[in-house]
Amino acid sequence: YADTGQKRGRDYLSGYFLPLNEWVHVGVTGDSTGLIKMFANGTKVFEMDTGQVPSNIPRTINYIGKSSWPTDSLFHGSIDQIMVLNKVVEDGWFQRAYKMGE
């Protein structure tokens, strides 16, 4: 992982690179202990126990494909669907969600 040294927190680098010019089903989950997992096409590609839990900060504006920080670049690509859940799901959930979308 990389500590950006900025107050906004840390960036965690998975080592997984999205392939160019093809659709990829991406899922990310984090639990109350700071364990984060990333999935690509139903397969876990990254897991890290960060020991950090996101701060509970009230937001009036949320973005998809755009950062809250003006110096960050925008997402350049296409997004087909977004799903936000209020619970942590087990690893198999991402495999099933990916298979349903094939």
Summary of the structure (lengths in Angstrom):
residues: 102
radius of gyration: 14.6
end to end distance: 31.8
largest distance: 40.3
contacts: 166
relative contact order: 0.20
helix: 11%
strand: 22%
